[in-house]
Amino acid sequence: MEDASLNLGWAVVCLAGGYACGSIPFGLVLGYVFGLGDIRKIGSGNIGATNALRTGNKAMAALTLLGDILKGTVPVFVALSYLGPFYAAAAGVGAFLGHLFPVWLGFKGGKGVATYLGILLGIAPLGVVVFAIAWLSVAYLTRYSSLAALTATLLVPIAYFFLGYPAAAILTAILTVLVYIRHHANIRRLVAGTEPRIGAGKA
């Protein structure tokens, strides 16, 4: 569409459509489908794949991860394909906000890392490579999953900027701020030295 990037109405549509996709609580829905009940009642109380894995059902956790990724990828990819980067950014922000603050669950959603990855996949897949390298490196060196995610999300917008993806850099910078806000408890534990490491036994 011509002049789509200047059309505020379409931007609102993409933002709302992204939110609708992002707010689908795959972890919660799949928990019931697999006969595991409400996964918010176990572990961290989160609806994401990490908490889904605590049910012991790896298939359900994997499907939750896939769903949380795709609900970021699909709206961004559609907006990018038909309307351009400006709309893709609007759809991405909407999808991310939908995952973090789903209206169906009283605005209490996940922490957003999987959906963040999905948005990267939809807007500029090279970001997934940057994220993966950063996450794996930090996780291997420190054994802190949260620190790995925080580091990776911080490096992605910087990488996009230097690689010549300004729209993706701005979008992911906004998402990174939201990721840090949602990980405030993890950050406090990291500073205090009480954050559990990957593979550590749980009480």
C-alpha positions as CSV (number, residue, x, y, z in Angstrom):
1,M,0.0,0.0,0.0
2,E,1.2,3.5,-0.8
3,D,1.9,5.8,2.1
4,A,1.0,3.0,4.5
5,S,3.8,4.1,6.8
6,L,2.1,7.4,7.2
7,N,-1.4,6.0,8.0
8,L,-2.0,6.1,11.7
9,G,-5.2,4.1,11.3
10,W,-3.4,1.2,9.9
11,A,-0.8,1.5,12.6
12,V,-3.5,1.2,15.2
13,V,-4.9,-1.9,13.4
14,C,-1.5,-3.5,13.5
15,L,-0.9,-2.6,17.1
16,A,-4.3,-4.1,18.0
17,G,-3.9,-7.2,15.8
18,G,-0.5,-7.8,17.3
19,Y,-1.9,-7.5,20.8
20,A,-4.6,-10.0,20.0
21,C,-2.1,-12.5,18.8
22,G,0.3,-11.9,21.6
23,S,-2.3,-12.2,24.3
24,I,-3.1,-15.8,23.4
25,P,-2.0,-17.7,26.6
26,F,-0.6,-20.9,25.0
27,G,0.9,-22.2,28.2
28,L,-2.4,-21.9,30.0
29,V,-4.5,-23.4,27.2
30,L,-2.1,-26.3,26.5
31,G,-1.9,-27.0,30.2
32,Y,-5.6,-27.8,30.2
33,V,-5.4,-29.6,26.8
34,F,-2.7,-31.9,28.2
35,G,-4.8,-32.5,31.4
36,L,-2.2,-30.7,33.6
37,G,-4.5,-27.9,34.8
38,D,-3.6,-24.3,35.4
39,I,0.2,-24.0,35.2
40,R,0.0,-20.7,37.0
41,K,-0.5,-22.8,40.2
42,I,3.0,-24.3,40.0
43,G,6.6,-23.1,40.0
44,S,6.9,-19.4,39.3
45,G,3.2,-19.0,38.4
46,N,4.2,-17.9,34.9
47,I,2.4,-18.9,31.7
48,G,5.7,-19.2,29.7
49,A,7.6,-22.3,28.4
50,T,10.0,-22.3,31.4
51,N,7.3,-22.8,33.9
52,A,5.4,-25.1,31.5
53,L,8.5,-27.4,31.6
54,R,8.1,-27.6,35.4
55,T,5.0,-29.7,34.8
56,G,7.4,-32.5,33.6
57,N,5.6,-32.6,30.2
58,K,8.3,-31.7,27.6
59,A,5.9,-31.9,24.7
60,M,3.6,-29.4,26.3
61,A,6.5,-27.1,27.1
62,A,7.9,-27.3,23.6
63,L,4.5,-26.5,22.1
64,T,4.2,-23.6,24.5
65,L,7.6,-22.3,23.4
66,L,6.6,-22.6,19.7
67,G,3.3,-20.9,20.3
68,D,4.9,-18.0,22.2
69,I,7.4,-17.6,19.4
70,L,4.9,-17.7,16.6
71,K,2.5,-15.2,18.2
72,G,5.4,-12.7,17.8
73,T,6.5,-13.8,14.3
74,V,3.1,-14.0,12.6
75,P,1.8,-10.4,13.1
76,V,5.2,-8.9,12.5
77,F,5.8,-10.9,9.3
78,V,2.3,-10.1,7.9
79,A,2.7,-6.4,8.6
80,L,6.2,-6.3,7.2
81,S,5.1,-8.1,4.0
82,Y,2.1,-6.0,3.2
83,L,2.7,-2.6,4.9
84,G,6.4,-2.2,5.7
85,P,8.8,-1.7,8.7
86,F,6.7,1.0,10.4
87,Y,3.7,-1.3,10.7
88,A,5.8,-4.3,11.5
89,A,7.2,-2.4,14.5
90,A,3.6,-1.5,15.6
91,A,2.6,-5.1,15.3
92,G,5.6,-6.2,17.2
93,V,5.0,-3.8,20.1
94,G,1.4,-5.0,20.2
95,A,2.3,-8.7,20.2
96,F,4.8,-8.1,23.0
97,L,2.4,-6.1,25.1
98,G,-0.2,-8.8,24.5
99,H,2.1,-11.5,25.9
100,L,3.2,-9.4,28.9
101,F,-0.2,-8.0,29.7
102,P,-3.0,-10.3,28.3
103,V,-6.4,-8.8,29.0
104,W,-7.9,-12.3,29.4
105,L,-5.6,-13.0,32.4
106,G,-6.0,-9.8,34.3
107,F,-3.0,-8.3,32.5
108,K,-0.6,-10.9,34.1
109,G,1.3,-12.6,31.4
110,G,4.8,-14.0,30.7
111,K,8.2,-12.3,30.7
112,G,8.4,-12.1,26.9
113,V,11.7,-13.7,25.9
114,A,10.2,-16.3,23.5
115,T,7.9,-13.7,22.0
116,Y,10.9,-11.4,21.7
117,L,12.6,-14.1,19.6
118,G,9.5,-14.5,17.5
119,I,9.5,-10.8,16.7
120,L,13.1,-10.9,15.7
121,L,12.4,-13.8,13.4
122,G,9.6,-11.9,11.7
123,I,11.3,-8.5,11.3
124,A,15.0,-9.4,10.7
125,P,16.0,-13.0,11.3
126,L,19.7,-12.1,11.7
127,G,18.8,-10.8,15.2
128,V,18.0,-14.4,16.2
129,V,21.6,-15.4,15.5
130,V,22.9,-12.5,17.6
131,F,20.5,-13.4,20.4
132,A,21.4,-17.1,20.3
133,I,25.2,-16.4,20.4
134,A,24.8,-13.9,23.3
135,W,22.4,-16.1,25.2
136,L,24.4,-19.3,24.9
137,S,27.7,-17.6,25.7
138,V,26.5,-15.9,28.9
139,A,24.5,-19.0,30.0
140,Y,27.6,-21.2,29.5
141,L,29.9,-18.8,31.4
142,T,27.6,-17.8,34.3
143,R,24.8,-20.5,34.4
144,Y,22.3,-17.7,34.8
145,S,19.4,-18.0,32.3
146,S,18.0,-14.6,33.3
147,L,21.3,-12.9,32.9
148,A,21.8,-14.5,29.5
149,A,18.4,-13.3,28.4
150,L,19.0,-9.8,29.7
151,T,22.4,-9.6,28.0
152,A,21.0,-11.0,24.7
153,T,18.1,-8.5,24.5
154,L,20.5,-5.7,25.3
155,L,22.9,-6.6,22.4
156,V,20.2,-7.2,19.8
157,P,19.2,-3.6,19.2
158,I,22.8,-2.5,19.2
159,A,23.6,-5.2,16.6
160,Y,20.6,-4.1,14.4
161,F,21.8,-0.5,14.5
162,F,25.3,-1.3,13.3
163,L,24.0,-3.8,10.7
164,G,21.8,-1.2,9.1
165,Y,18.3,-2.1,10.4
166,P,17.2,1.2,12.1
167,A,13.5,0.2,12.4
168,A,14.4,-3.1,14.0
169,A,16.9,-1.4,16.3
170,I,14.3,1.1,17.6
171,L,11.6,-1.7,18.0
172,T,13.9,-4.0,19.9
173,A,15.2,-1.2,22.1
174,I,11.7,-0.6,23.2
175,L,11.1,-4.3,23.7
176,T,14.4,-4.6,25.7
177,V,13.2,-1.9,28.1
178,L,10.0,-3.9,28.7
179,V,12.0,-7.2,29.2
180,Y,14.1,-5.5,31.9
181,I,11.0,-4.2,33.6
182,R,9.5,-7.7,33.6
183,H,12.7,-9.2,34.9
184,H,13.0,-6.7,37.8
185,A,12.8,-9.5,40.4
186,N,15.5,-11.5,38.6
187,I,17.7,-8.4,38.5
188,R,17.4,-7.9,42.2
189,R,18.3,-11.5,42.8
190,L,21.3,-11.3,40.5
191,V,22.6,-8.3,42.4
192,A,22.0,-10.0,45.7
193,G,23.6,-13.2,44.5
194,T,20.5,-15.3,45.1
195,E,19.3,-15.9,41.6
196,P,19.2,-19.7,40.9
197,R,21.6,-21.0,38.3
198,I,20.8,-23.3,35.4
199,G,20.6,-26.9,36.6
200,A,20.5,-26.0,40.2
201,G,18.2,-28.1,42.3
202,K,15.0,-26.4,43.5
203,A,13.8,-26.5,47.1
